[in-house]
Amino acid sequence: MSHTLPRLLRGALLFAAAGLSGCASISSLWKNEPPPASAAPGAAADAAPVRLVAEYDLVVEAPGDLRDLLQEHLDLARFRSAPEDQRLSRQELGRLIQAAPQQAQALLETEGFFNAQVQVSRNEGSPVVVTVKVEPGPQTRVKALQIEFAGALAPDQPAVAGADLAALRERLQGQWSLGLGQGFSQPRWSQAKNELLATARARGFPLATLDTHSARIDAETQSAELDLKLDSGPLFRLGELQIEGLKYQPRSSVERLAGFSVGQPYTEQLLLDFQERLVRTTLFDSVNVDIQPLSDPPEAAPVHIKLREAPRQQLTASIGYDTGSGPRLGADYIHRRPFGLDLRARSKLKLSQNNSSYDLELSSHPQPDMQRNVGALFLERKVDDNKTTVNLRARVGRTRETERQDRTYYLELLRARETDPQGTISAGAASANVQWIHRRLDSPLTPTRGYSASLLLGVGRADSSEARNGGFLRSHVRLQAYQPLPGGWFGSARSEWGQVFASQEVGLPEKLRFRTGGDDTVRGYGLDDLGPRDADGNATGGRILWNGSVELAHGLTASMPALLGAVFVDAGQAAQHWRDLKPSIGYGFGMRYRSPLGTLRLDLARGQETQKWRLHFSVGIAL
């Protein structure tokens, strides 16, 4: 026995090693074995054994999705791409070929093919070609489905105030994604269970679990019977707000935006909407709203709000150069609680040789319906050749901003003073205005699919020191669309119309008249360079406007998809009458970078009228 046991043990180990599908050859397990008889005398001592490396190609003959599955997960595919010094010997390749049918069948069963026939053949050549041929047979389909409920969602539980549990049960059963007659696969089975749990947890039952779940497969009839039992746990209700992180802003700035009352049944969407409203106030740099179901009582779960306030005061300075107006200085100052009031103040100052301005906006903190009261004052001085224009604009109104739609109502007062060698003209207007902005975009900052639309309507009365006074109606429409295209291309198109309806004898202040050109309208021209001019060449602005643009963009490198190259064509013009409108064209190329702040655009454009190239830089944010 003392000699027999080690011999048996060694034989068992040798048999186990022969069954391994790894890359190590058997000879490497027993380094004390003598070299084969065919080896040269002393070879084992003089040099390490030479591996016989087998280079091979793998061909999988199967329907498309199944072919991709096997090419990704078969060991034959995995070792085919190994580095040259780690490739298989011919013996090891043979073992993988022997194991491939069973491995392929196991992979195919995860996709619902339990009667698949797999054949593997080997064609010796240079390189060796291994062919895996699959006859998948029919896919298993769902024959029976039963979804039961336990916990507070069980049918025999009493009704709960404020929650329609019967409707939720019907919704969970109706939204089950792996229904009768559909093809069964392990990924779809897992996805359907996860979706069921996610819906229950988001609709008031954050502790929901699957008590039981089974899929009984009959390979002979290619059918599956699915059984699940969802234990919902207790229904959670929302409790008091627990706010962390407030420093300068009052609790009321958070509480008024909750949108729910204490005792209301919890839903995930309620908290997501609350969080989105807090973000849109621009008072906070980060916001997180949730409940803690593992530790909070279900009958009144506190709503935990973790905030980081934005700086109470913020100053941004800028310096730049414009080919038309020369050096430019700017400053942007924000105060998020001026004079201790629930207000937000923003001041913008721009200084340049030909165009200087000051812009002040005061807005209240949002109300529960996200409406804010807004007041604004704008003062501007523009020099255009021999003409100097001073514009004053004052607004007061109310705005409501949501993810998909903005709506603004405001009263506006305009005063303008235009001075040239012929004299001075004073003009003004008072109007009531409404603006709607509608968005259906995949991303408001870096959109690639969808559209946005803006409509502005205003009615008022204008006065002038040189022309007749009278009423007017002003309209402005802007449409923009985004669409992914084949081949990794992205397309966008824009169109813009504007018109002032008024008698030709009525004098309109400069800010009511249209001019165009610049970074966001017609590239290749300076800001507001396009539009009617008087006999002395001074810009006068027009009563009608049209702009349009078409752009194509494509990623420059696969490793940096946010960086794109673009080509574009712009066209637009302002005129006194539609019959006089002759669009000016600009075209060029540029780069795009999709940053968290919006799409950064750097363009080089050529104006067809000027025959000159012009550089444009802007941050594009969808309306």
ZAMARGU-4260 file (C-alpha; in steps of 0.2 Angstrom, whole numbers, plus 5000, padded with zeros to 4 digits):
<rodrens>
0) 5000/5000/5000 | 5014/5012/5003 | 5019/5011/4985 | 5002/5009/4977 | 4993/5025/4984
5) 5006/5037/4978 | 5005/5029/4961 | 4986/5030/4960 | 4986/5048/4967 | 4998/5053/4953
10) 4988/5044/4940 | 4972/5053/4946 | 4981/5070/4945 | 4988/5066/4928 | 4970/5062/4922
15) 4963/5078/4929 | 4977/5088/4921 | 4973/5080/4904 | 4955/5086/4905 | 4959/5105/4908
20) 4955/5117/4894 | 4969/5129/4900 | 4984/5134/4891 | 4997/5124/4901 | 5004/5108/4893
25) 5004/5092/4903 | 5023/5091/4902 | 5025/5108/4911 | 5016/5100/4926 | 5030/5087/4928
30) 5046/5095/4926 | 5055/5080/4932 | 5049/5069/4918 | 5063/5063/4905 | 5062/5072/4888
35) 5054/5062/4874 | 5065/5049/4865 | 5065/5060/4849 | 5073/5074/4858 | 5091/5077/4856
40) 5102/5071/4870 | 5105/5085/4883 | 5091/5096/4875 | 5081/5097/4891 | 5096/5103/4900
45) 5102/5115/4887 | 5086/5125/4883 | 5068/5127/4888 | 5055/5116/4878 | 5049/5125/4863
50) 5030/5129/4862 | 5022/5124/4845 | 5011/5140/4842 | 4995/5137/4832 | 4989/5153/4823
55) 4971/5150/4818 | 4955/5159/4811 | 4938/5156/4819 | 4923/5156/4808 | 4905/5155/4816
60) 4891/5150/4805 | 4875/5155/4814 | 4861/5168/4813 | 4867/5186/4816 | 4864/5189/4835
65) 4869/5171/4839 | 4885/5173/4829 | 4890/5189/4839 | 4887/5180/4855 | 4898/5165/4851
70) 4912/5176/4843 | 4913/5186/4859 | 4911/5172/4872 | 4918/5156/4865 | 4936/5151/4872
75) 4941/5148/4854 | 4937/5167/4851 | 4946/5172/4867 | 4962/5163/4864 | 4963/5168/4845
80) 4967/5186/4850 | 4980/5181/4863 | 4998/5189/4861 | 5009/5178/4850 | 5019/5172/4864
85) 5004/5166/4873 | 4995/5157/4859 | 4990/5139/4860 | 5000/5123/4856 | 4991/5111/4843
90) 4987/5100/4858 | 4978/5114/4868 | 4969/5120/4852 | 4962/5102/4850 | 4956/5102/4868
95) 4947/5118/4865 | 4939/5112/4849 | 4933/5096/4858 | 4925/5107/4872 | 4917/5120/4860
100) 4901/5111/4856 | 4896/5109/4874 | 4901/5127/4878 | 4892/5134/4863 | 4876/5125/4868
105) 4877/5132/4885 | 4878/5149/4878 | 4864/5146/4866 | 4853/5140/4880 | 4854/5158/4888
110) 4846/5164/4872 | 4832/5151/4873 | 4839/5138/4861 | 4839/5122/4871 | 4839/5110/4856
115) 4854/5118/4846 | 4865/5107/4835 | 4883/5112/4835 | 4897/5105/4824 | 4915/5110/4825
120) 4928/5106/4811 | 4946/5110/4809 | 4954/5113/4792 | 4973/5112/4793 | 4982/5125/4783
125) 4991/5141/4786 | 4983/5147/4796 | 4972/5134/4803 | 4953/5137/4801 | 4941/5132/4814
130) 4923/5132/4809 | 4909/5132/4821 | 4892/5128/4813 | 4876/5130/4822 | 4858/5124/4819
135) 4849/5133/4833 | 4832/5126/4830 | 4816/5134/4837 | 4818/5147/4851 | 4809/5143/4867
140) 4793/5154/4869 | 4783/5159/4885 | 4768/5147/4887 | 4762/5153/4904 | 4764/5168/4915
145) 4758/5171/4933 | 4762/5186/4943 | 4757/5186/4961 | 4758/5200/4974 | 4761/5200/4993
150) 4764/5213/5006 | 4754/5229/5006 | 4751/5227/4987 | 4742/5210/4989 | 4724/5210/4983
155) 4717/5205/5000 | 4724/5220/5009 | 4713/5235/5013 | 4712/5250/5002 | 4724/5264/5006
160) 4720/5282/5006 | 4729/5292/4992 | 4735/5276/4983 | 4726/5266/4970 | 4734/5249/4973
165) 4723/5240/4961 | 4728/5251/4947 | 4746/5249/4951 | 4744/5230/4951 | 4736/5231/4934
170) 4751/5242/4928 | 4764/5230/4934 | 4756/5216/4925 | 4752/5226/4910 | 4770/5232/4908
175) 4778/5215/4910 | 4790/5215/4895 | 4791/5196/4893 | 4774/5191/4889 | 4765/5176/4882
180) 4771/5170/4865 | 4787/5180/4866 | 4804/5172/4864 | 4812/5167/4880 | 4830/5172/4884
185) 4840/5174/4900 | 4844/5192/4897 | 4826/5196/4894 | 4820/5186/4909 | 4832/5196/4920
190) 4827/5213/4912 | 4809/5210/4914 | 4811/5205/4933 | 4822/5221/4936 | 4809/5232/4927
195) 4795/5225/4938 | 4805/5229/4954 | 4810/5246/4948 | 4792/5251/4944 | 4786/5244/4961
200) 4800/5253/4970 | 4797/5269/4961 | 4778/5269/4964 | 4778/5269/4983 | 4786/5252/4988
205) 4805/5255/4989 | 4808/5239/4999 | 4799/5228/4986 | 4808/5211/4982 | 4804/5195/4972
210) 4799/5182/4985 | 4799/5168/4972 | 4803/5168/4953 | 4806/5153/4942 | 4806/5149/4924
215) 4802/5131/4920 | 4809/5126/4903 | 4802/5111/4893 | 4815/5108/4880 | 4804/5095/4870
220) 4790/5108/4867 | 4801/5123/4867 | 4790/5132/4880 | 4793/5141/4896 | 4782/5144/4911
225) 4785/5159/4921 | 4780/5161/4940 | 4784/5176/4950 | 4778/5183/4967 | 4782/5201/4971
230) 4783/5205/4990 | 4780/5224/4990 | 4783/5227/5008 | 4775/5242/5016 | 4768/5258/5007
235) 4780/5273/5011 | 4773/5290/5014 | 4783/5306/5014 | 4787/5315/5030 | 4795/5331/5035
240) 4809/5339/5025 | 4827/5337/5033 | 4838/5350/5024 | 4857/5350/5025 | 4868/5363/5018
245) 4859/5379/5019 | 4870/5394/5023 | 4863/5410/5016 | 4847/5405/5008 | 4831/5403/5019
250) 4822/5387/5022 | 4807/5394/5012 | 4817/5394/4996 | 4817/5375/4997 | 4801/5371/5006
255) 4790/5381/4994 | 4796/5370/4979 | 4792/5353/4987 | 4776/5350/4977 | 4770/5337/4990
260) 4762/5337/5007 | 4767/5327/5022 | 4758/5310/5022 | 4757/5309/5003 | 4762/5292/4996
265) 4780/5291/4990 | 4784/5290/4972 | 4801/5292/4965 | 4795/5305/4952 | 4789/5317/4966
270) 4807/5318/4973 | 4815/5319/4955 | 4803/5334/4951 | 4807/5342/4968 | 4826/5340/4964
275) 4824/5347/4947 | 4815/5362/4953 | 4829/5366/4966 | 4842/5364/4952 | 4833/5377/4941
280) 4833/5390/4954 | 4852/5392/4951 | 4854/5395/4970 | 4863/5378/4972 | 4878/5370/4965
285) 4872/5353/4969 | 4856/5345/4975 | 4851/5327/4981 | 4834/5323/4987 | 4829/5305/4993
290) 4822/5295/5007 | 4831/5281/5016 | 4819/5266/5017 | 4831/5254/5026 | 4831/5266/5041
295) 4816/5277/5040 | 4798/5273/5046 | 4787/5269/5031 | 4772/5279/5038 | 4782/5296/5038
300) 4798/5294/5030 | 4808/5310/5031 | 4814/5318/5014 | 4832/5321/5015 | 4839/5336/5005
305) 4857/5338/5004 | 4862/5355/4996 | 4878/5364/4992 | 4874/5383/4989 | 4881/5392/4975
310) 4892/5407/4979 | 4882/5421/4986 | 4892/5433/4976 | 4901/5429/4960 | 4911/5440/4948
315) 4917/5435/4931 | 4928/5446/4920 | 4932/5444/4902 | 4944/5452/4889 | 4943/5449/4870
320) 4945/5456/4853 | 4933/5459/4839 | 4938/5462/4821 | 4924/5475/4820 | 4925/5485/4836
325) 4943/5481/4843 | 4947/5477/4861 | 4932/5472/4872 | 4931/5471/4891 | 4917/5463/4901
330) 4911/5459/4918 | 4897/5449/4925 | 4892/5450/4943 | 4879/5439/4952 | 4872/5442/4969
335) 4860/5428/4975 | 4853/5437/4990 | 4855/5456/4988 | 4851/5467/5003 | 4845/5451/5012
340) 4830/5449/5001 | 4823/5433/4992 | 4830/5440/4975 | 4843/5436/4962 | 4852/5451/4954
345) 4863/5450/4939 | 4873/5464/4931 | 4883/5463/4915 | 4894/5477/4909 | 4902/5477/4892
350) 4915/5490/4886 | 4921/5492/4868 | 4925/5506/4856 | 4909/5505/4846 | 4897/5495/4857
355) 4896/5497/4876 | 4881/5491/4887 | 4875/5489/4904 | 4862/5475/4908 | 4853/5473/4925
360) 4841/5460/4930 | 4832/5457/4946 | 4821/5441/4949 | 4812/5434/4963 | 4815/5416/4970
365) 4804/5404/4961 | 4786/5401/4968 | 4779/5383/4970 | 4773/5383/4951 | 4791/5389/4946
370) 4785/5407/4942 | 4796/5421/4945 | 4794/5440/4945 | 4807/5449/4934 | 4813/5466/4931
375) 4826/5472/4919 | 4835/5488/4914 | 4846/5489/4898 | 4857/5503/4893 | 4867/5503/4877
380) 4878/5515/4866 | 4882/5510/4848 | 4893/5519/4836 | 4891/5514/4817 | 4901/5525/4806
385) 4894/5543/4808 | 4879/5537/4818 | 4878/5536/4837 | 4863/5527/4845 | 4859/5526/4863
390) 4846/5514/4868 | 4836/5512/4885 | 4825/5497/4888 | 4815/5493/4904 | 4805/5477/4907
395) 4794/5471/4921 | 4785/5454/4920 | 4783/5436/4925 | 4791/5420/4919 | 4789/5402/4921
400) 4803/5390/4916 | 4801/5371/4915 | 4811/5357/4907 | 4801/5357/4891 | 4793/5374/4891
405) 4796/5392/4896 | 4783/5406/4896 | 4786/5424/4899 | 4774/5439/4900 | 4781/5457/4901
410) 4778/5475/4899 | 4792/5484/4890 | 4797/5503/4888 | 4810/5508/4874 | 4818/5524/4872
415) 4831/5528/4858 | 4841/5543/4853 | 4850/5542/4836 | 4863/5556/4831 | 4871/5558/4815
420) 4878/5574/4805 | 4860/5577/4799 | 4853/5579/4817 | 4846/5569/4831 | 4830/5558/4831
425) 4821/5553/4847 | 4810/5538/4847 | 4801/5526/4859 | 4788/5513/4862 | 4778/5505/4875
430) 4772/5487/4872 | 4764/5471/4880 | 4773/5455/4875 | 4772/5436/4877 | 4785/5423/4873
435) 4784/5404/4872 | 4798/5392/4871 | 4794/5374/4868 | 4808/5360/4868 | 4808/5342/4864
440) 4827/5338/4865 | 4837/5323/4871 | 4848/5336/4880 | 4845/5355/4883 | 4864/5359/4883
445) 4871/5347/4870 | 4856/5341/4859 | 4858/5329/4845 | 4840/5324/4842 | 4824/5334/4843
450) 4818/5352/4840 | 4815/5368/4849 | 4803/5382/4844 | 4801/5400/4850 | 4787/5412/4847
455) 4787/5431/4853 | 4772/5442/4850 | 4771/5460/4855 | 4758/5474/4853 | 4761/5492/4858
460) 4762/5511/4852 | 4778/5519/4845 | 4782/5538/4845 | 4795/5548/4836 | 4801/5566/4835
465) 4802/5565/4816 | 4789/5553/4811 | 4771/5549/4815 | 4766/5541/4831 | 4755/5525/4830
470) 4752/5507/4835 | 4762/5491/4830 | 4762/5472/4831 | 4779/5463/4832 | 4782/5445/4829
475) 4797/5434/4829 | 4798/5415/4826 | 4813/5403/4828 | 4814/5385/4824 | 4829/5373/4827
480) 4830/5354/4823 | 4843/5341/4827 | 4844/5324/4819 | 4858/5310/4820 | 4862/5304/4802
485) 4870/5287/4796 | 4888/5285/4797 | 4890/5294/4813 | 4885/5311/4806 | 4874/5324/4815
490) 4863/5336/4806 | 4855/5352/4812 | 4845/5366/4804 | 4838/5383/4809 | 4826/5395/4802
495) 4820/5412/4809 | 4807/5425/4804 | 4803/5442/4811 | 4791/5456/4806 | 4784/5472/4813
500) 4767/5476/4807 | 4765/5495/4807 | 4761/5509/4795 | 4776/5515/4785 | 4774/5533/4792
505) 4776/5526/4810 | 4793/5529/4817 | 4800/5514/4826 | 4814/5515/4839 | 4830/5506/4834
510) 4827/5491/4846 | 4811/5486/4837 | 4819/5486/4820 | 4828/5470/4814 | 4847/5468/4810
515) 4856/5452/4808 | 4874/5444/4806 | 4886/5436/4819 | 4890/5421/4828 | 4872/5414/4830
520) 4864/5421/4814 | 4874/5423/4798 | 4892/5418/4801 | 4905/5427/4790 | 4898/5444/4795
525) 4900/5455/4811 | 4887/5457/4824 | 4871/5465/4816 | 4881/5470/4800 | 4867/5465/4789
530) 4851/5475/4786 | 4845/5491/4777 | 4856/5507/4777 | 4852/5525/4773 | 4860/5535/4759
535) 4876/5539/4770 | 4878/5520/4774 | 4872/5520/4792 | 4863/5505/4798 | 4844/5509/4800
540) 4837/5491/4803 | 4822/5483/4794 | 4804/5478/4797 | 4806/5461/4791 | 4819/5447/4795
545) 4824/5430/4789 | 4839/5419/4794 | 4842/5401/4790 | 4856/5388/4793 | 4861/5370/4789
550) 4875/5361/4797 | 4883/5344/4797 | 4895/5338/4811 | 4905/5322/4813 | 4917/5315/4827
555) 4935/5318/4824 | 4942/5303/4834 | 4934/5288/4841 | 4943/5291/4858 | 4936/5308/4860
560) 4918/5308/4853 | 4914/5325/4861 | 4925/5333/4849 | 4918/5336/4831 | 4922/5344/4815
565) 4908/5353/4806 | 4903/5362/4789 | 4889/5374/4788 | 4880/5386/4776 | 4871/5401/4784
570) 4859/5414/4775 | 4849/5429/4781 | 4845/5447/4779 | 4834/5461/4786 | 4824/5472/4774
575) 4810/5485/4774 | 4798/5473/4763 | 4798/5455/4759 | 4800/5459/4741 | 4817/5468/4745
580) 4824/5453/4755 | 4840/5446/4747 | 4848/5434/4759 | 4867/5436/4761 | 4876/5419/4762
585) 4890/5414/4773 | 4899/5397/4773 | 4913/5388/4782 | 4919/5375/4794 | 4923/5373/4812
590) 4925/5362/4827 | 4913/5358/4841 | 4916/5352/4859 | 4901/5346/4869 | 4905/5352/4886
595) 4895/5352/4902 | 4891/5370/4899 | 4885/5368/4881 | 4892/5365/4864 | 4908/5376/4862
600) 4909/5382/4844 | 4924/5388/4835 | 4921/5393/4816 | 4930/5400/4802 | 4917/5408/4790
605) 4918/5417/4773 | 4905/5430/4769 | 4900/5429/4751 | 4897/5448/4750 | 4913/5453/4758
610) 4924/5439/4751 | 4933/5439/4768 | 4935/5426/4781 | 4930/5429/4799 | 4933/5419/4815
615) 4918/5415/4827 | 4917/5408/4844 | 4902/5405/4854 | 4893/5393/4867 | 4878/5386/4859
620) 4864/5382/4871 | 4847/5376/4864 | 4832/5387/4868
</rodrens>
